[in-house]
Amino acid sequence: MSNFARLRVLNGNARGFYEIPEQGSFLIGRKPACAIAIKSLEVSGEHCSIERTGDAAWIKRTGPLPLLLNGEAVDSAKLVEHDVLTIGPAAIVYIAPDKARNLKRKDDEIRLDSDGTAARRTDTKLAQIGKICGDYQICSLLSTRPHLDVFLGIQTGGKDPLAGFPVALRIPGDATRGKSDTTKNYARSLSILQQLSHKNLVRLCGHGEYEGAPFIATAFIDGTPLITLTEHGRALYEELLLHIAIDVLNGLDYMQKKGFVLRNLSTQNIMVDQQGNAMIINLEQAEKEGVEHSPVEFLATAPEDVLRHRPPEFFDDKGTTDIRSDIFIAASIFYASLAGATPWEPTQTGRVGETAILPRMNKDTFTKPPVPLNARVADIGPKIWPALEKALQPNPAKRYGKVSDFITALEAALADVAGRKKKTGKAT
């Protein structure tokens, strides 16, 4: 460690180490003049500032957008070793000067003072920050669900434990920790990850046991989830969506050729990097194709984002894993990313434009014809809806039998969009 305070930006355009001066304000924001300039609309022009007072460093929110410290929104706070700031899409680790504070995070007290100043806070999830999980140090909580907690970790080793490779640590959540099926499910997921290696699928980095429970470490993907790009019914422009769709389908095509299906594709587990490349980051429900399964059972803990895109056969108690289900789910996601609603969801006009009304869907929902994409999106490329329509057939036998055929149809649609753009000189 150095004899001065530093910040390490783990991802994004500003990735790297930054020294915090002994005097003056250290600004973080979107403006180019900031000491750390983060290129994102999720970041205020001058988002926050850090000032040193003796051995202490204080951070203060200076913009209208939220500032998160170890997952909690704060206005101002005193920083301690290994604190993690979330500023827009960027994760930033605070590295204290050499003088050891000897604080144990689990002993810290948590409260939010009346003046908006945040002190430490005890939390079973945040208490994990700073601990060692196998070959990794836990730095930040990325997401939490009843059956799964995902932490940002840094590979340890060498003189500086924060100089290692960032990973996503997948650890059983409170609802599944200690249950007999948990170890079996993790072993199955690990076995599948060990058999897959593709640029559009998350990569396995390691695995082991943490506090009596199994964990899996996968590469931390620097990007924005598709759900963030399309939240509040916001639609993507068609050329970007087609590039994302083809990337996702290339990952699914590789899985099909390896004999696997995904089952739980959603906008939450599609990550888009700063160049617009897409990757599937969650393979925990992947399974061999042709295996008997219970869709109702494995969807029991699924979030709404997964449920709204499920195909008709996923309303059955029993079935067989089939890549054509993944094809339907992918097409539903792509359609909704362009239209703001799935083909069977009604919409309403509100403050953010056309947004989906989420009905109680069942198998009878699919007896009605889907709403054509060109009926919801004006001037959409004429080849996009026919490509999606075949993938969205309620009867699996009428869908594409191979992911590669779906890719071919979307590549033709993309070429058509690019051709029209070139002729008119207009973005699509």
N, C-alpha and C positions, 0 to 999 in steps of 0.2 A: 504493500500500500504506500501511497505518497504521504508527504507531510502537509498536504493541502486537500481541501474537499474537492470531490469530483462528481460529475454526473455521467452515467453511461446510458446513452440512448440505444435501446436494443433493436429497434426496427425503424423502417421508413427512410426517407431521404436524408435525415439528419443523423443517421446511425454513427456512433463513435463515442469517444471520451471527451469531456469538456471540464476545464478547470474553473472552479468558482473563486473569484477574486476575494481578497480579504476585506476590501472596502467597495462601496457602491452597490448598485442594483445589477443583478444578473437576470436579464429578461428572456423569457421563453414565449414564443408566439408565432403567428403566421407571417408577420412583417419581415422582410429580408434583413432589416437592421437589428433584429433580435440576436442575442448570443447563440440561441438555438432556434433556428427558423424551420418550422414544420409546415410543409406544403399540404394543407388539408383544410376544407371548409368546416371541419369539426373543431377547428382551433381558432380562438380569437386573435385579432391582430397583435395585441399585447395580452397574452393569456394569463401569465403569472410572473412574479418576480421572486428572486431569492436574495436575501441579505444576510451577511455574517455579523454576529455580535459576539465578540470573543471567540470561544470555541464552538458556539452554537450557530446553526443555520436555520433561518426561518423562511418559509415559503408563503406567499400571499397571492390570492386570486385577484387579478387586475382587469379581467375582461368579463363579458356577460355569460360565457359558456362555462360548464362545470369543470372543476379541478378535482381529481380523485387521488386520494392518498391511501394506498393499500386497499383499494376498492371502495373507500368511503368518500363522499362529497365533503369538501372542506372549504372554508374561506381563508383561513391561515393556520399554520401549524409549525411546530418545531420538528426538524428532521433528525432522524437517527439512522445509524448504519443499516443498510439494506432496505430502507423504505423504498417503496415503488410508487412512482407517480404515473398516472394515466392521463395524458393530455391529448384529446382527440384519439387518433389511432396509435399514438406512440406510447410505448412503455419505457420508463426512465428509472434507473436504479441510482439511489444516492449512496455515495461512498464517502464515509467520514474520514477526517484526518487520522494520523497514526495513533493519537491518544485513545486508548481503549475506554469505552463507556461501560463495559461489563454489564450491559442490560440484557435481560432475558425477555424475549417478546411475550412469552406466556405469562410473565409476572406483571406486565404493563397494565395500567389501568386505563379504562376507556370512558370518555365523556365528551360532550360537546358543550363548551362554556357558553354562557348567555351572550357574550360578545362575538360569537361565531368562531372563536379560536378552538381548534380541535386538539385534544390531548389523546394519549393512546387509548385503545379500547380492546377489551378481551372478547375474543370470538373464536369459536372452535376451528373455523376455516382459516382466519387470518393468523391464528397462533401457529400455523404450520410454516409461515414465512420465515426463512432463515434456517430451517432445519435441512438436514441432509437426507436425501431419498436415493439410496443406491449410490450411483456415481454423480448425482446432481444435487445442486442446492436450490431449494424452493425460493423463488423471488416474488411471485405475485399470483393471486387467484384470477384465472381467466374466466371461468364460468362454473356454476354449481347447479346440479339438479339432484333430485332425491337419490338416484342410483349412481351418479357419477360426478366427481369433482375434477376439474382440469386446472392445473397450475402451470405457470411459466417457470421453467427451471433452467439453470446454467450448469453445464458440464464442469465438474471440479477438476483440479489438477494444475500443477505449475505454481508459480509464486502468487499469482493473482486469481483467486477463485471466480472472479467476475469476468475474466477474459475468455471464458470458455464458450462453447457452442450452445445457443438457446434451444430448448426443447419444450414440448407440451407434455406434461406428466398427467396421465389418466389414472386416477385412484378411485376405488369404489366409494360411493357416497353413503350417507347414513342409512339409507333404506336397504342397501345390499351388503354393507360391510359385515363380515362374520358369517354370512349365509353360505350353506354348502354349495349352492349353485354358482356362487360368485367365482370361486377358483376355477371351476369347470368352464365357465363362460370366458374368463380371461385367457385360459389355456387355448380355447378354440380361436379367440381373436388373435392371440400371439402366433398360433400356427398359420393362420391365413396371412397375416402381415409378413411372415417370414417367406411366404411363397410369392409375394407380389413386389414388383419393382417397376414403376412407370412414372414418368415425369408429371402426370396429372393425378397421381395418387400419393397420399402422404407416405413418408418413408419411416420405417421402424429404425429407432436409434438404440434402444436398450429395453431391459425389463428386469424385474426383481421383486423384492418384498419390502414393504414399508409399514412399520407398526402393525405387523401381523396380517397385512392384506397385500394382494398382488398389485403391481403397477406396471404400466407400459409407457415408455417414452417414445414419442414420435417427433419428427422435425417440427420446429415452430415456424409456421408460415407467415411471412411478413406481408400482410395485405388486409383487405376489407371483406367481410362476409357478404355474400349476395343479399342476405336479408337486410343489411344496412343500406345497400344501394337501392333497394326497392321498398323501403319502409314507407308507411303512410300512403300506400297506393302509388308511389312514384314509379314511373315507367322508364325503362332503359331505352335508348335509341337502338334501332334494329340492328345496325352493323355491329355495335359492341356486344349485344346479346348473342348474335350468331357466332361471334368468335368465342365467347364464353361457353355457349352450348356445344360447340364442336370440341373444345378442350375437354369438357365434362364427359362427352360421349366417347372420346378417345380413351379416357380412363375406363369407362364401362365396357368398351369394346375389348380392351386388354383383359379385363376381368372375365368376360364371356369366353374368350379364347383359352383362359386358364381354368375354365370350368366353375367360375364363381358368379354369384349375384350379390348385389349390394343391399337391397330392401329398404334402406332408410335414407335415401337421398332427400335432401331438403335445402332450402336457401341458407340454413344455418351452417351446413357442412360443405358449402361451396365457397372457397376463398379466392378472391381476385386480387392479384398483386398490382403494383403501380404501373406495370406495362400492359395490364388487361388480360394477363394469362390466368387461367382458372385451374384449381386443383380441388379434388375431393379430400377432405381432411378427417373424416370420421368413417371408419370401416368396421365399427364395433358390432354391427348386425349382419355383416357379410356371412354368406353361407355357400356351401356347395350347391350347384344347380341340380334340380331334380330330387331334392331332399324333402320329405314330408315335414310340414311345419304348421304352427297355428298362428295365422296373421293377427287374430284378435289378441292372443297372449303376448306376442312380442311387441305389439303396439300399445299395450296397457299403460306404459309409462311414457309414451311418445308425446312430444310437444305438439301444439296446434299446427305448427308449420309442417310437420310430417303428416298429420292426420288429414289436412285439407287437400293433399295431393294424392291420397291413396287410391288405387284402382278398385274397380268393383269386386275383384276376387279377394281383396284384403278385408272385406266385411264377413268372410266365411270363417267358421271355427277351425276348419282344416283345409289344407291345400298342399301344393307342391311348389317349391321355389322355382321361379321362372324368370329369365332375363326380360321377357316381355312385360312383366310387371314394372321392372326398372325403366323400361322404355316409356311406358305410360306416365310414370311419376316424373321422369325428366321432361317430357313434353308438356305436362301440366305446369311445371315450374317455369319453363321457358315461355309458355303462353301468358301466365300470370305476370311474369317480369316485363312483358310488353303491354299488357292490357290492364293490370292492376287487380285482376280477379281471375279465377280459374274458369274453364269453359262452362261449368255448371253452376257457378255462383252468380246470383243477381248482384247488381251494383246500385249505389245511390250517389247522387251528386252532393258534395259537401264542400267544406272549406278548402280541402286539398284536392278537389276535383273528383273524378270517378273513383270510388273506393268499393271494395268488396263487402257484401253483407254475408257473414259466415252462417249458413243455415245448418240445421241438424241433418247431416247427410246420411244416407243409407243406400243399400243396393238399388232401391227403386229410383234413386236420384238419376241413375244413368239410363233409365228407360226414355228420358227426354233427350232430344238432340242437343249437342253442345252449341253454344253461341259461336258462330264463325268469328275468327279473329278480325277480319276486315269489317265486321259490323261494329266493332268496338274501337278499332284503331284506324283512323283515316290515312289514306295513302301508304298503307303497309305494302311491302314488297309482295307481288302477286304469287310468288312461289313459296312463301313462308307458311301460310295457312294449309295448303295441301300437304306439305311435309309434316306439319304437326297433326293434322287431322287423321292421317293413317296411324300415327303412334297413339292417338287418343281413342281408338275404337274400344268400346266396352267389352267386346268379345276378343280375348287375347289372340285367337286364331286369325283375326283380321288385321292385327298389328304387324309391324316389321318383325321378321323372325331373327334378324341379325342386327346388332347395333350398327355395323358397318353400312347397312342399307340406309339407316336413318341419317348417318353422317353424310353419305352421298347426296341425299335429298337436301340437307341443310347447306352443304357446300355449293350446290347449284343455286339455292336461294341467295346465299352470300354473294356469289359471282353476279347474279342478276342485280342485287342491290348496289354492288360496287359499279357495275356497268351503268346503271341509271344515274348514280351519283356523278360519274365522270361526264356523262352527256349533259346533265343539267347544271353541274357545278354546285349542287346543293347537298348539304349534309343530310343523312337519313336517320 
